[in-house]
Amino acid sequence: MNVTSPTALDQAYVNLRREFGRVPLIKTKLPEFVSRWESLGEFWPFSKAKHGSYQARREYIWDSLRSLLEYLKAEDRSPGVEPNQ
């Protein structure tokens, strides 16, 4: 599988979106665009229209995901360990 192909990336997005959406503590930390756009095919036209450059789109995505990524890095994810709320 070529991970740079649109199909592989879209499927990875759909799978992660579904899995993260099943975990209440993570679901509340997802950026609005993840809740709104079900696939990358839906997200990219919105992103391209809102942010004219590739760099601006990257910054938007990273800024939107920052709190979730910090949360995931900070929590002990060992089996049987309840995350802090």
Distance bins in CASP14 RR format, pairs under 12 A and 6 or more apart:
PFRMAT RR
TARGET T0000
AUTHOR 0000-0000-0000
RMODE 2
METHOD distances of the structure
MODEL  1
1 7 0 0 0 0 1 0 0 0 0 0 0
1 8 1 0 1 0 0 0 0 0 0 0 0
1 9 0 0 0 0 0 1 0 0 0 0 0
1 11 0 0 0 0 1 0 0 0 0 0 0
1 12 0 0 0 0 1 0 0 0 0 0 0
2 8 1 0 0 1 0 0 0 0 0 0 0
2 9 0 0 0 0 1 0 0 0 0 0 0
2 11 0 0 0 0 0 1 0 0 0 0 0
2 12 0 0 0 0 0 1 0 0 0 0 0
3 9 1 0 0 1 0 0 0 0 0 0 0
3 10 0 0 0 0 0 1 0 0 0 0 0
3 11 0 0 0 0 0 1 0 0 0 0 0
3 12 1 0 0 1 0 0 0 0 0 0 0
3 13 0 0 0 0 0 1 0 0 0 0 0
4 10 0 0 0 0 0 1 0 0 0 0 0
4 12 0 0 0 0 0 1 0 0 0 0 0
5 11 0 0 0 0 1 0 0 0 0 0 0
5 12 0 0 0 0 0 1 0 0 0 0 0
5 40 0 0 0 0 0 1 0 0 0 0 0
6 12 0 0 0 0 0 1 0 0 0 0 0
6 13 0 0 0 0 0 1 0 0 0 0 0
6 39 0 0 0 0 0 1 0 0 0 0 0
6 40 1 0 0 1 0 0 0 0 0 0 0
6 41 1 0 0 1 0 0 0 0 0 0 0
6 43 0 0 0 0 0 1 0 0 0 0 0
6 44 0 0 0 0 1 0 0 0 0 0 0
7 13 0 0 0 0 0 1 0 0 0 0 0
7 14 0 0 0 0 0 1 0 0 0 0 0
7 39 0 0 0 0 0 1 0 0 0 0 0
7 40 0 0 0 0 1 0 0 0 0 0 0
7 41 0 0 0 0 0 1 0 0 0 0 0
8 14 0 0 0 0 0 1 0 0 0 0 0
8 15 0 0 0 0 0 1 0 0 0 0 0
8 40 0 0 0 0 0 1 0 0 0 0 0
9 15 0 0 0 0 0 1 0 0 0 0 0
9 16 0 0 0 0 0 1 0 0 0 0 0
9 39 0 0 0 0 1 0 0 0 0 0 0
9 40 1 0 0 1 0 0 0 0 0 0 0
9 41 0 0 0 0 1 0 0 0 0 0 0
9 43 0 0 0 0 0 1 0 0 0 0 0
9 44 0 0 0 0 0 1 0 0 0 0 0
10 16 0 0 0 0 0 1 0 0 0 0 0
10 17 0 0 0 0 0 1 0 0 0 0 0
10 37 0 0 0 0 0 1 0 0 0 0 0
10 38 0 0 0 0 1 0 0 0 0 0 0
10 39 1 0 1 0 0 0 0 0 0 0 0
10 40 1 0 1 0 0 0 0 0 0 0 0
10 41 1 0 0 1 0 0 0 0 0 0 0
10 42 0 0 0 0 1 0 0 0 0 0 0
10 43 0 0 0 0 1 0 0 0 0 0 0
10 44 0 0 0 0 1 0 0 0 0 0 0
11 17 0 0 0 0 0 1 0 0 0 0 0
11 18 0 0 0 0 0 1 0 0 0 0 0
11 39 0 0 0 0 1 0 0 0 0 0 0
11 40 0 0 0 0 1 0 0 0 0 0 0
11 41 0 0 0 0 0 1 0 0 0 0 0
12 18 0 0 0 0 0 1 0 0 0 0 0
12 19 0 0 0 0 0 1 0 0 0 0 0
12 39 0 0 0 0 0 1 0 0 0 0 0
12 40 0 0 0 0 1 0 0 0 0 0 0
13 19 0 0 0 0 0 1 0 0 0 0 0
13 20 0 0 0 0 0 1 0 0 0 0 0
13 33 0 0 0 0 0 1 0 0 0 0 0
13 34 0 0 0 0 1 0 0 0 0 0 0
13 37 0 0 0 0 1 0 0 0 0 0 0
13 38 0 0 0 0 1 0 0 0 0 0 0
13 39 1 0 0 1 0 0 0 0 0 0 0
13 40 1 0 1 0 0 0 0 0 0 0 0
13 41 0 0 0 0 1 0 0 0 0 0 0
13 42 0 0 0 0 1 0 0 0 0 0 0
13 43 1 0 0 1 0 0 0 0 0 0 0
13 44 0 0 0 0 0 1 0 0 0 0 0
13 61 0 0 0 0 0 1 0 0 0 0 0
14 20 0 0 0 0 0 1 0 0 0 0 0
14 21 0 0 0 0 0 1 0 0 0 0 0
14 34 0 0 0 0 0 1 0 0 0 0 0
14 37 0 0 0 0 0 1 0 0 0 0 0
14 38 1 0 0 1 0 0 0 0 0 0 0
14 39 1 0 1 0 0 0 0 0 0 0 0
14 40 0 0 0 0 1 0 0 0 0 0 0
14 41 0 0 0 0 0 1 0 0 0 0 0
14 42 0 0 0 0 0 1 0 0 0 0 0
14 43 0 0 0 0 0 1 0 0 0 0 0
15 21 0 0 0 0 0 1 0 0 0 0 0
15 22 0 0 0 0 0 1 0 0 0 0 0
15 38 0 0 0 0 0 1 0 0 0 0 0
15 39 0 0 0 0 0 1 0 0 0 0 0
15 40 0 0 0 0 0 1 0 0 0 0 0
16 22 0 0 0 0 0 1 0 0 0 0 0
16 23 0 0 0 0 0 1 0 0 0 0 0
16 26 0 0 0 0 0 1 0 0 0 0 0
16 30 0 0 0 0 1 0 0 0 0 0 0
16 34 0 0 0 0 1 0 0 0 0 0 0
16 39 0 0 0 0 0 1 0 0 0 0 0
16 40 0 0 0 0 0 1 0 0 0 0 0
16 65 0 0 0 0 0 1 0 0 0 0 0
16 68 0 0 0 0 0 1 0 0 0 0 0
16 72 0 0 0 0 0 1 0 0 0 0 0
17 23 0 0 0 0 0 1 0 0 0 0 0
17 26 0 0 0 0 0 1 0 0 0 0 0
17 27 0 0 0 0 0 1 0 0 0 0 0
17 30 1 0 0 1 0 0 0 0 0 0 0
17 31 0 0 0 0 0 1 0 0 0 0 0
17 33 0 0 0 0 0 1 0 0 0 0 0
17 34 1 0 1 0 0 0 0 0 0 0 0
17 35 0 0 0 0 1 0 0 0 0 0 0
17 36 0 0 0 0 0 1 0 0 0 0 0
17 37 0 0 0 0 1 0 0 0 0 0 0
17 38 1 0 0 1 0 0 0 0 0 0 0
17 39 0 0 0 0 1 0 0 0 0 0 0
17 40 0 0 0 0 1 0 0 0 0 0 0
17 42 0 0 0 0 0 1 0 0 0 0 0
17 43 0 0 0 0 0 1 0 0 0 0 0
18 26 0 0 0 0 0 1 0 0 0 0 0
18 27 0 0 0 0 0 1 0 0 0 0 0
18 30 0 0 0 0 0 1 0 0 0 0 0
18 34 0 0 0 0 0 1 0 0 0 0 0
18 38 0 0 0 0 1 0 0 0 0 0 0
18 39 0 0 0 0 0 1 0 0 0 0 0
19 26 0 0 0 0 1 0 0 0 0 0 0
19 27 0 0 0 0 0 1 0 0 0 0 0
19 30 0 0 0 0 0 1 0 0 0 0 0
19 34 0 0 0 0 0 1 0 0 0 0 0
20 26 1 0 1 0 0 0 0 0 0 0 0
20 27 1 0 0 1 0 0 0 0 0 0 0
20 28 0 0 0 0 0 1 0 0 0 0 0
20 29 0 0 0 0 1 0 0 0 0 0 0
20 30 1 0 1 0 0 0 0 0 0 0 0
20 31 0 0 0 0 0 1 0 0 0 0 0
20 34 1 0 0 1 0 0 0 0 0 0 0
20 35 0 0 0 0 0 1 0 0 0 0 0
20 65 0 0 0 0 0 1 0 0 0 0 0
20 68 0 0 0 0 1 0 0 0 0 0 0
20 69 0 0 0 0 0 1 0 0 0 0 0
20 71 0 0 0 0 0 1 0 0 0 0 0
20 72 0 0 0 0 1 0 0 0 0 0 0
21 27 1 0 1 0 0 0 0 0 0 0 0
21 28 0 0 0 0 1 0 0 0 0 0 0
21 29 0 0 0 0 0 1 0 0 0 0 0
21 30 1 0 0 1 0 0 0 0 0 0 0
21 34 0 0 0 0 1 0 0 0 0 0 0
21 35 0 0 0 0 1 0 0 0 0 0 0
21 38 0 0 0 0 0 1 0 0 0 0 0
21 68 0 0 0 0 0 1 0 0 0 0 0
22 30 0 0 0 0 0 1 0 0 0 0 0
23 29 0 0 0 0 1 0 0 0 0 0 0
23 30 0 0 0 0 1 0 0 0 0 0 0
23 68 0 0 0 0 0 1 0 0 0 0 0
23 71 0 0 0 0 0 1 0 0 0 0 0
23 72 0 0 0 0 0 1 0 0 0 0 0
23 75 0 0 0 0 0 1 0 0 0 0 0
23 77 0 0 0 0 0 1 0 0 0 0 0
23 83 0 0 0 0 1 0 0 0 0 0 0
24 30 0 0 0 0 0 1 0 0 0 0 0
24 83 0 0 0 0 0 1 0 0 0 0 0
24 85 0 0 0 0 0 1 0 0 0 0 0
25 68 0 0 0 0 0 1 0 0 0 0 0
25 71 0 0 0 0 1 0 0 0 0 0 0
25 72 0 0 0 0 0 1 0 0 0 0 0
25 75 0 0 0 0 1 0 0 0 0 0 0
25 77 0 0 0 0 0 1 0 0 0 0 0
25 82 0 0 0 0 1 0 0 0 0 0 0
25 83 1 0 0 1 0 0 0 0 0 0 0
25 84 0 0 0 0 1 0 0 0 0 0 0
25 85 1 0 0 1 0 0 0 0 0 0 0
26 34 0 0 0 0 0 1 0 0 0 0 0
26 35 0 0 0 0 0 1 0 0 0 0 0
26 65 0 0 0 0 0 1 0 0 0 0 0
26 67 0 0 0 0 0 1 0 0 0 0 0
26 68 1 0 0 1 0 0 0 0 0 0 0
26 69 0 0 0 0 0 1 0 0 0 0 0
26 71 1 0 0 1 0 0 0 0 0 0 0
26 72 1 0 0 1 0 0 0 0 0 0 0
26 75 0 0 0 0 1 0 0 0 0 0 0
26 77 0 0 0 0 0 1 0 0 0 0 0
26 83 0 0 0 0 1 0 0 0 0 0 0
26 85 0 0 0 0 0 1 0 0 0 0 0
27 34 0 0 0 0 1 0 0 0 0 0 0
27 35 0 0 0 0 1 0 0 0 0 0 0
27 68 0 0 0 0 1 0 0 0 0 0 0
27 71 0 0 0 0 0 1 0 0 0 0 0
28 34 0 0 0 0 0 1 0 0 0 0 0
28 35 0 0 0 0 0 1 0 0 0 0 0
28 67 0 0 0 0 0 1 0 0 0 0 0
28 68 0 0 0 0 1 0 0 0 0 0 0
28 71 0 0 0 0 1 0 0 0 0 0 0
28 85 0 0 0 0 0 1 0 0 0 0 0
29 35 0 0 0 0 0 1 0 0 0 0 0
29 64 0 0 0 0 0 1 0 0 0 0 0
29 65 0 0 0 0 1 0 0 0 0 0 0
29 66 0 0 0 0 0 1 0 0 0 0 0
29 67 1 0 1 0 0 0 0 0 0 0 0
29 68 1 0 1 0 0 0 0 0 0 0 0
29 69 0 0 0 0 1 0 0 0 0 0 0
29 70 0 0 0 0 1 0 0 0 0 0 0
29 71 1 0 1 0 0 0 0 0 0 0 0
29 72 0 0 0 0 1 0 0 0 0 0 0
29 74 0 0 0 0 0 1 0 0 0 0 0
29 75 0 0 0 0 0 1 0 0 0 0 0
29 83 0 0 0 0 0 1 0 0 0 0 0
29 85 0 0 0 0 0 1 0 0 0 0 0
30 36 0 0 0 0 0 1 0 0 0 0 0
30 37 0 0 0 0 0 1 0 0 0 0 0
30 64 0 0 0 0 1 0 0 0 0 0 0
30 65 0 0 0 0 1 0 0 0 0 0 0
30 67 0 0 0 0 1 0 0 0 0 0 0
30 68 1 0 0 1 0 0 0 0 0 0 0
30 69 0 0 0 0 0 1 0 0 0 0 0
30 71 0 0 0 0 0 1 0 0 0 0 0
30 72 0 0 0 0 0 1 0 0 0 0 0
31 37 0 0 0 0 0 1 0 0 0 0 0
31 43 0 0 0 0 0 1 0 0 0 0 0
31 47 0 0 0 0 0 1 0 0 0 0 0
31 60 0 0 0 0 1 0 0 0 0 0 0
31 61 0 0 0 0 1 0 0 0 0 0 0
31 62 0 0 0 0 0 1 0 0 0 0 0
31 63 0 0 0 0 1 0 0 0 0 0 0
31 64 1 1 0 0 0 0 0 0 0 0 0
31 65 1 0 0 1 0 0 0 0 0 0 0
31 66 0 0 0 0 1 0 0 0 0 0 0
31 67 0 0 0 0 1 0 0 0 0 0 0
31 68 1 0 0 1 0 0 0 0 0 0 0
31 69 0 0 0 0 0 1 0 0 0 0 0
32 43 0 0 0 0 0 1 0 0 0 0 0
32 46 0 0 0 0 0 1 0 0 0 0 0
32 50 0 0 0 0 0 1 0 0 0 0 0
32 60 0 0 0 0 0 1 0 0 0 0 0
32 64 1 0 0 1 0 0 0 0 0 0 0
32 65 0 0 0 0 0 1 0 0 0 0 0
32 68 0 0 0 0 0 1 0 0 0 0 0
33 39 0 0 0 0 0 1 0 0 0 0 0
33 40 0 0 0 0 0 1 0 0 0 0 0
33 41 0 0 0 0 0 1 0 0 0 0 0
33 42 0 0 0 0 1 0 0 0 0 0 0
33 43 1 0 1 0 0 0 0 0 0 0 0
33 44 0 0 0 0 0 1 0 0 0 0 0
33 45 0 0 0 0 0 1 0 0 0 0 0
33 46 1 0 0 1 0 0 0 0 0 0 0
33 47 1 0 0 1 0 0 0 0 0 0 0
33 50 0 0 0 0 1 0 0 0 0 0 0
33 51 0 0 0 0 0 1 0 0 0 0 0
33 57 0 0 0 0 0 1 0 0 0 0 0
33 60 0 0 0 0 1 0 0 0 0 0 0
33 61 0 0 0 0 1 0 0 0 0 0 0
33 63 0 0 0 0 0 1 0 0 0 0 0
33 64 1 0 0 1 0 0 0 0 0 0 0
33 65 0 0 0 0 1 0 0 0 0 0 0
34 40 0 0 0 0 0 1 0 0 0 0 0
34 42 0 0 0 0 0 1 0 0 0 0 0
34 43 0 0 0 0 1 0 0 0 0 0 0
34 61 0 0 0 0 0 1 0 0 0 0 0
34 64 0 0 0 0 1 0 0 0 0 0 0
34 65 0 0 0 0 1 0 0 0 0 0 0
34 68 0 0 0 0 1 0 0 0 0 0 0
35 42 0 0 0 0 0 1 0 0 0 0 0
35 43 0 0 0 0 0 1 0 0 0 0 0
35 64 0 0 0 0 0 1 0 0 0 0 0
36 42 0 0 0 0 1 0 0 0 0 0 0
36 43 0 0 0 0 1 0 0 0 0 0 0
36 46 0 0 0 0 1 0 0 0 0 0 0
36 47 0 0 0 0 0 1 0 0 0 0 0
36 64 0 0 0 0 0 1 0 0 0 0 0
37 43 1 1 0 0 0 0 0 0 0 0 0
37 44 0 0 0 0 1 0 0 0 0 0 0
37 45 0 0 0 0 1 0 0 0 0 0 0
37 46 1 0 0 1 0 0 0 0 0 0 0
37 47 0 0 0 0 1 0 0 0 0 0 0
37 50 0 0 0 0 0 1 0 0 0 0 0
37 61 0 0 0 0 0 1 0 0 0 0 0
37 64 0 0 0 0 0 1 0 0 0 0 0
38 46 0 0 0 0 0 1 0 0 0 0 0
39 45 0 0 0 0 0 1 0 0 0 0 0
39 46 0 0 0 0 0 1 0 0 0 0 0
40 46 0 0 0 0 0 1 0 0 0 0 0
40 47 0 0 0 0 1 0 0 0 0 0 0
40 48 0 0 0 0 0 1 0 0 0 0 0
40 57 0 0 0 0 0 1 0 0 0 0 0
40 61 0 0 0 0 0 1 0 0 0 0 0
41 47 0 0 0 0 1 0 0 0 0 0 0
41 48 0 0 0 0 0 1 0 0 0 0 0
42 48 0 0 0 0 0 1 0 0 0 0 0
43 49 0 0 0 0 0 1 0 0 0 0 0
43 50 0 0 0 0 0 1 0 0 0 0 0
43 51 0 0 0 0 0 1 0 0 0 0 0
43 57 0 0 0 0 1 0 0 0 0 0 0
43 60 0 0 0 0 0 1 0 0 0 0 0
43 61 0 0 0 0 1 0 0 0 0 0 0
43 64 0 0 0 0 0 1 0 0 0 0 0
44 50 0 0 0 0 0 1 0 0 0 0 0
44 51 0 0 0 0 0 1 0 0 0 0 0
44 54 0 0 0 0 0 1 0 0 0 0 0
44 57 0 0 0 0 1 0 0 0 0 0 0
44 61 0 0 0 0 0 1 0 0 0 0 0
45 51 0 0 0 0 0 1 0 0 0 0 0
45 57 0 0 0 0 0 1 0 0 0 0 0
46 52 0 0 0 0 0 1 0 0 0 0 0
46 57 0 0 0 0 0 1 0 0 0 0 0
46 60 0 0 0 0 0 1 0 0 0 0 0
46 61 0 0 0 0 0 1 0 0 0 0 0
47 53 0 0 0 0 0 1 0 0 0 0 0
47 54 0 0 0 0 0 1 0 0 0 0 0
47 56 0 0 0 0 1 0 0 0 0 0 0
47 57 1 0 1 0 0 0 0 0 0 0 0
47 58 0 0 0 0 1 0 0 0 0 0 0
47 59 0 0 0 0 0 1 0 0 0 0 0
47 60 1 0 0 1 0 0 0 0 0 0 0
47 61 1 0 0 1 0 0 0 0 0 0 0
47 64 0 0 0 0 0 1 0 0 0 0 0
48 54 0 0 0 0 1 0 0 0 0 0 0
48 56 0 0 0 0 1 0 0 0 0 0 0
48 57 1 0 0 1 0 0 0 0 0 0 0
48 60 0 0 0 0 0 1 0 0 0 0 0
49 56 0 0 0 0 0 1 0 0 0 0 0
49 57 0 0 0 0 0 1 0 0 0 0 0
49 60 0 0 0 0 0 1 0 0 0 0 0
50 56 0 0 0 0 1 0 0 0 0 0 0
50 57 0 0 0 0 1 0 0 0 0 0 0
50 59 0 0 0 0 0 1 0 0 0 0 0
50 60 1 0 0 1 0 0 0 0 0 0 0
50 61 0 0 0 0 0 1 0 0 0 0 0
50 64 0 0 0 0 0 1 0 0 0 0 0
51 57 1 0 1 0 0 0 0 0 0 0 0
51 58 0 0 0 0 1 0 0 0 0 0 0
51 59 1 0 0 1 0 0 0 0 0 0 0
51 60 1 0 1 0 0 0 0 0 0 0 0
51 61 0 0 0 0 1 0 0 0 0 0 0
51 62 0 0 0 0 0 1 0 0 0 0 0
51 63 0 0 0 0 0 1 0 0 0 0 0
51 64 0 0 0 0 0 1 0 0 0 0 0
52 58 0 0 0 0 0 1 0 0 0 0 0
52 59 0 0 0 0 0 1 0 0 0 0 0
52 60 0 0 0 0 0 1 0 0 0 0 0
53 59 0 0 0 0 1 0 0 0 0 0 0
53 60 0 0 0 0 0 1 0 0 0 0 0
54 60 0 0 0 0 0 1 0 0 0 0 0
54 61 0 0 0 0 0 1 0 0 0 0 0
55 61 0 0 0 0 0 1 0 0 0 0 0
55 62 0 0 0 0 0 1 0 0 0 0 0
56 62 0 0 0 0 0 1 0 0 0 0 0
56 63 0 0 0 0 0 1 0 0 0 0 0
57 63 0 0 0 0 0 1 0 0 0 0 0
57 64 0 0 0 0 0 1 0 0 0 0 0
58 64 0 0 0 0 0 1 0 0 0 0 0
58 65 0 0 0 0 0 1 0 0 0 0 0
59 65 0 0 0 0 0 1 0 0 0 0 0
59 66 0 0 0 0 0 1 0 0 0 0 0
60 66 0 0 0 0 0 1 0 0 0 0 0
61 68 0 0 0 0 0 1 0 0 0 0 0
61 69 0 0 0 0 0 1 0 0 0 0 0
62 68 0 0 0 0 0 1 0 0 0 0 0
62 69 0 0 0 0 1 0 0 0 0 0 0
62 70 0 0 0 0 0 1 0 0 0 0 0
63 69 0 0 0 0 0 1 0 0 0 0 0
63 70 0 0 0 0 0 1 0 0 0 0 0
65 71 0 0 0 0 0 1 0 0 0 0 0
65 72 0 0 0 0 1 0 0 0 0 0 0
65 73 0 0 0 0 0 1 0 0 0 0 0
66 72 0 0 0 0 0 1 0 0 0 0 0
66 73 0 0 0 0 0 1 0 0 0 0 0
67 73 0 0 0 0 0 1 0 0 0 0 0
67 74 0 0 0 0 0 1 0 0 0 0 0
68 74 0 0 0 0 0 1 0 0 0 0 0
68 75 0 0 0 0 0 1 0 0 0 0 0
69 75 0 0 0 0 0 1 0 0 0 0 0
71 77 0 0 0 0 0 1 0 0 0 0 0
71 83 0 0 0 0 1 0 0 0 0 0 0
71 84 0 0 0 0 1 0 0 0 0 0 0
71 85 0 0 0 0 0 1 0 0 0 0 0
72 83 0 0 0 0 1 0 0 0 0 0 0
73 83 0 0 0 0 0 1 0 0 0 0 0
74 83 0 0 0 0 1 0 0 0 0 0 0
74 84 1 0 0 1 0 0 0 0 0 0 0
75 81 0 0 0 0 1 0 0 0 0 0 0
75 82 0 0 0 0 1 0 0 0 0 0 0
75 83 1 0 1 0 0 0 0 0 0 0 0
75 84 1 0 0 1 0 0 0 0 0 0 0
75 85 0 0 0 0 1 0 0 0 0 0 0
76 82 0 0 0 0 1 0 0 0 0 0 0
76 83 1 0 0 1 0 0 0 0 0 0 0
76 84 0 0 0 0 1 0 0 0 0 0 0
77 83 1 0 0 1 0 0 0 0 0 0 0
77 84 0 0 0 0 0 1 0 0 0 0 0
END
